[in-house]
Every structure is written in C-alpha cells, then in structure tokens.
Amino acid sequence: MRRIAHHPLSAKAFAPFGEMIARRPAPDKIINQGLCERHHDLAAPDIVDGRAGISLFNATPRALPYRLDMMERHPLGSQAFLPMTLAPFLVIVAPDENGAPGCPLAFRTAPGEGVNIGRNIWHGVLTPLEAPGLFAVVDRIGPGDNLEEHWFDQPWEIIDGG
C-alpha cells in the first residue's frame, strides 16, 4: 500500500487547494460592546448556478493509519468544513492529473481550524479523528451534478506525520 504522512495544516501549504479558516493573530475589530473578536471574511464560497447553504454533518471518527481508497470533487461549488468541537480532523486533497487525483497530501488541523476546499479540487471524505465528528458545512445547494468520485486501483494509507 502507498503511504502518506500527514502534516499540520498551514495556510501556505493548503493555498493551492482552498483556504484555511482560522483566527488571525489579531481580530479585525472588536464588536458586541467589546466582548467579541471579529475575524472577518476568512474564506469565500465559490458557487456556480446555485446558492450557499449551511448544513450539519455528523461523521464517524476514523483512526490512523487511515485507508484512502476514494476521493471526490465538486465542480459547481467549494465546501467549507467548520468543526463544532476542538478536536482535530484530517484534510486530504490532491492536485488534478488528467481528470483524476494525483498524489494526495494530508493535513491535520489544530483546534479551531477549518478549511474551505476549492471548487473542483479533489479531496477525501470528512475525516474526524475524535468523536463527536460534528461540523457545520457551507456548500452549494442547487440543481446539477456536483459530485465526481474517483476510486483508486491501489489505495493510499495515511499515517501519523508526527
């Protein structure tokens, strides 16, 4: 089996695949009578022919090593995953190589981090590492085929990157 070590999520490393969603070192402004930091406009949903919707996903936690046998992409809209707990999760993405995913990259989030996976970017399924796997998801709602899956002939194994 082919192996990939996961690495900590960073905005720079994730940039080719979408946007990291996390608090900035300093808030953009203080609101609500000084009791709330606003970290403004951290990601931009990219939607074609539809609208942005907010859904709740409750995913079963996975363990390492994790077997990656399928990736998917959404040609009509980005997907933002915002954890509703402080537990880490894996974000697995891959560049496109002639209409199929190339060599995957795996990132492990830190508490409070989310991602906005770009439109038409190959990615693994939602992969929480602890229960509960509860996420708010912002993605495209509308008609049309917005899901393409690719099943690997030879799966990948995501291992601890330290």
Backbone as numpy.savetxt, mean C-alpha at the origin, in Angstrom:
# Nx Ny Nz CAx CAy CAz Cx Cy Cz
12.40 -21.61 -4.18 11.56 -20.43 -4.18 12.45 -19.19 -4.18
12.04 -18.18 -4.92 12.78 -16.92 -4.98 12.50 -16.12 -3.72
13.53 -15.48 -3.15 13.37 -14.76 -1.88 13.63 -13.27 -2.03
12.87 -12.50 -1.24 13.03 -11.05 -1.16 12.96 -10.67 0.31
13.91 -9.88 0.77 13.87 -9.35 2.14 13.10 -8.03 2.12
12.26 -7.84 3.13 11.56 -6.57 3.22 12.45 -5.54 3.90
12.18 -4.29 3.61 12.94 -3.17 4.17 11.97 -2.13 4.71
12.44 -1.25 5.59 11.55 -0.20 6.11 11.03 0.68 4.98
9.79 1.08 5.09 9.18 1.97 4.12 9.83 3.34 4.22
10.14 3.94 3.08 10.61 5.32 3.04 9.98 6.00 1.83
9.78 7.30 1.94 9.14 8.05 0.86 9.97 7.96 -0.42
11.28 8.04 -0.30 12.16 8.02 -1.48 12.12 6.66 -2.18
12.23 5.58 -1.41 12.24 4.24 -2.02 10.89 3.88 -2.61
9.80 4.38 -2.02 8.46 4.04 -2.48 7.97 4.94 -3.62
8.62 6.08 -3.85 8.15 7.08 -4.82 7.82 6.54 -6.21
8.58 5.58 -6.77 8.20 5.08 -8.11 6.85 4.35 -8.13
6.32 4.00 -6.96 5.11 3.19 -6.89 3.90 3.94 -6.31
4.14 5.11 -5.74 3.05 5.87 -5.13 3.58 6.79 -4.05
2.75 7.04 -3.06 3.09 8.00 -2.02 3.04 7.35 -0.65
4.05 7.62 0.15 4.03 7.23 1.56 3.16 8.24 2.29
2.32 7.76 3.19 1.45 8.64 3.96 1.88 8.56 5.42
2.44 9.66 5.92 2.92 9.70 7.31 2.98 11.16 7.75
2.98 11.34 9.06 3.11 12.70 9.59 4.45 13.28 9.17
4.44 14.57 8.94 5.68 15.29 8.65 6.36 15.61 9.99
7.64 15.99 9.96 8.31 16.35 11.22 7.61 17.48 11.97
7.01 18.40 11.20 6.23 19.48 11.81 4.90 19.59 11.08
3.81 19.88 11.78 2.52 19.99 11.11 2.47 21.20 10.19
1.56 21.15 9.22 1.36 22.30 8.33 0.67 23.44 9.06
-0.22 23.07 9.99 -0.88 24.09 10.82 -1.46 23.41 12.05
-1.76 24.23 13.03 -2.42 23.77 14.25 -3.87 24.25 14.18
-4.81 23.34 14.40 -6.23 23.67 14.29 -6.96 23.26 15.57
-8.26 23.45 15.60 -9.12 23.06 16.73 -8.64 23.64 18.06
-8.55 24.96 18.08 -8.14 25.69 19.27 -6.78 25.22 19.81
-5.88 24.87 18.90 -4.52 24.48 19.29 -4.38 23.05 19.75
-5.41 22.23 19.59 -5.38 20.87 20.11 -5.18 19.80 19.03
-4.96 20.21 17.76 -4.83 19.23 16.69 -3.80 19.69 15.66
-2.85 18.80 15.36 -1.89 19.06 14.29 -2.51 18.62 12.97
-2.41 19.47 11.95 -2.87 19.09 10.62 -1.65 18.90 9.73
-1.49 17.69 9.24 -0.46 17.35 8.25 -1.21 17.24 6.94
-1.17 18.29 6.15 -2.10 18.55 5.06 -1.68 17.91 3.74
-2.65 17.36 3.02 -2.51 16.93 1.63 -1.33 15.99 1.42
-1.36 14.86 2.10 -0.24 13.91 2.08 -0.24 12.98 0.87
-1.36 12.84 0.18 -1.43 11.98 -0.99 -2.58 12.45 -1.88
-2.46 12.14 -3.15 -3.48 12.56 -4.11 -4.09 11.34 -4.79
-5.35 11.01 -4.51 -5.99 9.92 -5.24 -5.98 10.21 -6.74
-5.71 9.18 -7.54 -5.66 9.29 -8.99 -6.78 8.42 -9.54
-7.86 9.04 -9.97 -9.09 8.33 -10.34 -9.45 8.64 -11.78
-9.77 7.59 -12.56 -10.25 7.74 -13.92 -11.70 7.28 -13.96
-12.59 8.11 -14.49 -13.97 7.69 -14.76 -14.68 7.11 -13.55
-14.69 7.80 -12.46 -15.36 7.33 -11.25 -15.22 8.38 -10.17
-15.30 7.94 -8.94 -15.14 8.85 -7.81 -14.33 8.16 -6.73
-13.77 8.95 -5.82 -13.05 8.39 -4.68 -14.07 7.96 -3.63
-13.87 6.77 -3.10 -14.72 6.26 -2.03 -13.85 5.81 -0.87
-14.43 5.75 0.32 -13.72 5.28 1.51 -14.39 4.00 1.97
-13.60 2.94 2.08 -14.10 1.64 2.52 -13.29 1.18 3.72
-13.81 0.20 4.45 -13.07 -0.45 5.52 -12.73 -1.85 5.08
-11.46 -2.24 5.24 -11.01 -3.60 4.95 -10.57 -4.22 6.28
-10.94 -5.46 6.52 -10.50 -6.19 7.71 -9.79 -7.46 7.23
-8.47 -7.40 7.12 -7.67 -8.46 6.52 -7.09 -9.38 7.58
-7.01 -10.64 7.25 -6.38 -11.63 8.13 -4.88 -11.39 8.18
-4.29 -11.34 9.37 -2.83 -11.15 9.47 -2.08 -12.30 8.82
-0.89 -11.99 8.32 0.00 -12.97 7.70 1.28 -13.03 8.50
2.06 -14.06 8.29 3.32 -14.25 9.01 4.47 -14.34 8.01
5.66 -14.03 8.49 6.87 -14.20 7.69 7.45 -15.57 7.97
8.04 -16.25 7.03 8.10 -15.82 5.64 6.71 -15.87 5.00
6.49 -14.94 4.07 5.20 -14.81 3.40 5.34 -15.24 1.94
4.47 -16.10 1.49 4.49 -16.61 0.11 3.69 -15.67 -0.78
4.36 -15.09 -1.76 3.73 -14.18 -2.72 3.54 -14.92 -4.03
2.32 -15.29 -4.33 2.06 -16.02 -5.56 1.22 -15.24 -6.57
0.71 -14.06 -6.15 -0.12 -13.26 -7.02 0.07 -11.78 -6.72
0.03 -10.98 -7.78 0.00 -9.53 -7.63 -1.14 -9.00 -8.48
-1.57 -7.79 -8.14 -2.68 -7.18 -8.87 -2.36 -5.72 -9.13
-3.13 -5.13 -10.04 -3.05 -3.69 -10.28 -4.42 -3.19 -10.67
-4.58 -1.87 -10.53 -5.86 -1.22 -10.78 -5.64 -0.10 -11.80
-5.98 -0.33 -13.07 -5.67 0.66 -14.11 -6.50 1.94 -14.03
-7.60 1.93 -13.27 -8.48 3.10 -13.26 -8.41 3.91 -11.96
-7.54 3.52 -11.03 -7.47 4.31 -9.81 -6.40 3.85 -8.85
-5.86 4.80 -8.12 -4.91 4.50 -7.05 -5.66 3.90 -5.87
-4.91 3.34 -4.91 -5.48 2.80 -3.68 -4.64 3.27 -2.50
-5.28 3.95 -1.56 -4.61 4.38 -0.34 -5.01 3.45 0.80
-4.02 2.94 1.53 -4.24 2.05 2.67 -3.80 2.77 3.93
-4.76 3.00 4.83 -4.53 3.74 6.06 -4.87 2.83 7.24
-3.84 2.31 7.93 -4.12 1.39 9.03 -4.88 2.09 10.15
-5.80 1.36 10.76 -6.58 1.91 11.86 -6.05 1.42 13.20
-4.85 0.84 13.18 -4.12 0.45 14.38 -2.67 0.89 14.17
-1.84 0.70 15.17 -0.43 1.06 15.04 0.43 -0.14 14.66
-0.18 -1.23 14.23 0.56 -2.43 13.84 1.19 -2.25 12.46
2.36 -2.85 12.24 2.99 -2.76 10.92 2.28 -3.63 9.90
2.51 -3.33 8.64 2.02 -4.18 7.56 3.04 -4.17 6.43
2.97 -5.18 5.57 3.86 -5.26 4.42 3.20 -4.57 3.24
4.01 -3.86 2.47 3.60 -3.27 1.21 4.51 -3.87 0.15
3.93 -4.62 -0.76 4.71 -5.30 -1.79 4.31 -4.71 -3.14
5.29 -4.22 -3.89 5.05 -3.58 -5.18 6.06 -4.11 -6.19
5.79 -3.88 -7.45 6.72 -4.31 -8.50 6.60 -3.39 -9.70
7.71 -3.17 -10.40 7.62 -2.43 -11.66 6.95 -3.29 -12.72
6.40 -2.65 -13.72 5.80 -3.37 -14.84 6.90 -3.77 -15.82
6.86 -5.03 -16.24 7.78 -5.52 -17.28 6.94 -6.21 -18.35
6.66 -5.48 -19.41 5.90 -6.01 -20.55 4.53 -6.55 -20.14
3.83 -5.81 -19.29 2.48 -6.18 -18.90 2.37 -7.16 -17.74
3.50 -7.45 -17.10 3.51 -8.35 -15.93 4.40 -7.73 -14.86
4.24 -8.15 -13.61 5.11 -7.60 -12.57 6.54 -8.08 -12.74
7.48 -7.14 -12.56 8.89 -7.49 -12.52 9.25 -7.96 -11.13
10.51 -7.84 -10.76 10.97 -8.29 -9.44 10.32 -7.44 -8.35
9.59 -8.08 -7.43 8.91 -7.33 -6.37 9.88 -6.69 -5.37
9.39 -5.64 -4.74 10.06 -5.01 -3.60 9.08 -5.08 -2.44
9.60 -5.32 -1.24 8.74 -5.43 -0.06 9.19 -4.40 0.97
8.22 -3.67 1.51 8.45 -2.66 2.53 7.63 -3.00 3.77
8.18 -2.70 4.93 7.47 -2.87 6.19 7.21 -1.48 6.75
5.95 -1.19 7.05 5.61 0.12 7.59 5.97 0.21 9.07
6.13 1.42 9.53 6.27 1.71 10.95 4.90 2.17 11.46
4.70 2.20 12.76 3.41 2.66 13.30 3.01 4.02 12.74
1.77 4.12 12.30 1.24 5.39 11.81 1.48 5.66 10.34
2.15 4.76 9.62 2.41 4.97 8.20 1.39 4.25 7.34
1.03 4.89 6.24 0.17 4.29 5.23 0.78 4.54 3.87
0.09 4.08 2.83 0.58 4.28 1.46 -0.59 4.59 0.54
-0.27 5.29 -0.55 -1.18 5.46 -1.67 -0.48 4.82 -2.86
-0.93 3.62 -3.23 -0.32 2.90 -4.35 -0.87 3.49 -5.64
0.03 3.88 -6.51 -0.36 4.56 -7.74 -1.23 3.73 -8.66
-1.94 4.44 -9.50 -2.79 3.79 -10.51 -1.92 2.95 -11.44
-2.37 1.72 -11.70 -1.72 0.78 -12.62 -0.38 0.26 -12.11
-0.15 0.31 -10.80 1.09 -0.21 -10.19 0.81 -1.62 -9.68
1.67 -2.56 -10.02 1.55 -3.93 -9.50 1.80 -3.92 -8.00
0.94 -4.62 -7.24 1.11 -4.69 -5.79 0.52 -5.99 -5.26
1.03 -6.39 -4.10 0.48 -7.55 -3.42 -0.82 -7.20 -2.72
-1.48 -8.21 -2.21 -2.72 -7.98 -1.47 -2.40 -7.36 -0.11
-3.41 -6.86 0.55 -3.26 -6.25 1.87 -2.67 -7.29 2.83
-1.55 -6.95 3.46 -0.78 -7.93 4.23 -0.44 -7.40 5.63
-1.43 -7.35 6.53 -1.11 -6.96 7.91 -0.27 -8.05 8.58
0.57 -7.65 9.52 1.42 -8.59 10.23 0.91 -8.90 11.64
-0.10 -8.16 12.09 -0.70 -8.37 13.41 -2.20 -8.13 13.32
-2.93 -8.72 14.24 -4.37 -8.50 14.31 -4.64 -7.28 15.21
-5.69 -6.56 14.95 -6.59 -6.70 13.83 -6.01 -6.06 12.58
-6.38 -6.55 11.44 -5.91 -6.01 10.17 -6.91 -5.03 9.59
-7.26 -4.01 10.37 -8.32 -3.07 9.99 -7.71 -1.83 9.33
-8.22 -1.52 8.13 -7.70 -0.41 7.34 -8.85 0.41 6.76
-8.66 1.72 6.69 -9.49 2.56 5.84 -8.80 2.59 4.48
-9.58 2.40 3.43 -9.04 2.35 2.07 -9.76 3.39 1.23
-8.98 4.23 0.57 -9.53 5.23 -0.35 -9.18 4.76 -1.75
-10.21 4.44 -2.54 -9.95 4.00 -3.90 -11.12 4.35 -4.81
-11.00 3.95 -6.06 -11.97 4.29 -7.09 -13.25 3.47 -6.94
-14.37 4.17 -7.05 -15.69 3.55 -7.10 -16.29 3.94 -8.45
-16.71 2.96 -9.23 -17.31 3.27 -10.51 -17.33 2.07 -11.43
-17.95 2.24 -12.59 -18.06 1.13 -13.54 -16.72 0.85 -14.22
-16.63 -0.30 -14.86 -15.43 -0.65 -15.61 -14.59 -1.68 -14.88
-13.71 -2.30 -15.62 -12.84 -3.34 -15.08 -11.58 -2.69 -14.49
-11.50 -2.65 -13.17 -10.39 -1.98 -12.49 -9.51 -2.96 -11.72
-9.47 -4.20 -12.16 -8.63 -5.19 -11.48 -7.99 -6.10 -12.51
-6.66 -6.19 -12.45 -5.91 -7.15 -13.25 -5.04 -7.94 -12.30
-5.08 -9.26 -12.38 -4.29 -10.14 -11.52 -3.22 -10.85 -12.34
-2.08 -11.09 -11.71 -1.00 -11.89 -12.32 -0.57 -12.94 -11.31
-0.66 -14.21 -11.71 -0.24 -15.34 -10.87 1.14 -15.78 -11.35
2.08 -15.86 -10.42 3.45 -16.25 -10.76 3.55 -17.75 -10.99
4.33 -18.15 -12.00 4.62 -19.57 -12.20 5.47 -20.09 -11.05
6.38 -19.26 -10.60 7.24 -19.60 -9.45 7.04 -18.50 -8.40
6.47 -18.83 -7.22 6.20 -17.80 -6.22 7.47 -17.20 -5.64
7.26 -16.07 -4.98 8.32 -15.38 -4.25 8.09 -15.62 -2.77
9.14 -15.54 -1.98 9.02 -15.64 -0.53 9.58 -14.36 0.07
8.75 -13.66 0.84 9.17 -12.44 1.53 9.68 -12.85 2.90
10.93 -12.48 3.18 11.56 -12.84 4.45 11.89 -11.58 5.25
12.18 -11.76 6.51 12.52 -10.64 7.39 13.79 -9.98 6.89
13.74 -8.66 6.75 14.90 -7.92 6.28 15.71 -7.34 7.41
15.29 -7.58 8.65 16.03 -7.07 9.79 15.57 -5.73 10.26
